[in-house]
Amino acid sequence: RRGHKAHVEEAQVPMRGTWFRVKIGPFKFKRSAQLYREEFEAKERMVSFIVEPPKTNVRVEVTRSQPTDDAQDGAADKPVLRVTDSLSD
């Protein structure tokens, strides 16, 4: 209603019941969120805070490819990048 890109999330808060959280964003950069927050608080006279996105546990492994019988010139011994989500291992 006031021009903010907002959405509502329902949350069960222990000992307090159901709360409704109003979120604005997402923002590509933390600094963008900080600047928006400053303007928002001055204009709306509300206290707000910035919520960081959840961290992911990612493992990156670089290995050398194994030569095969049908390998073409230069196809063997090339770096191979393997990215895995360590939460699913």
PEQUIHU-V727020 format. One line per field, one symbol per residue. ss: DSSP state (H for helix, E for strand, - for the rest). phi: phi as a letter, one per 40 degrees, with the letter a starting at -180 (. if undefined). Layout:
ss=???
phi=???
This chain:
ss=-----EEEEEEEE---EEEEEEEE-----HHHHHHHHHHHHHHH-------------EEEEEEE--------------EEEEEEE----
phi=.bgccbabbcbcbdgbgcbbccbbhcbcbcccccccddccccccfbcbacbccccbcbbbbbbccccbccccdgccgccbcbbbccccc
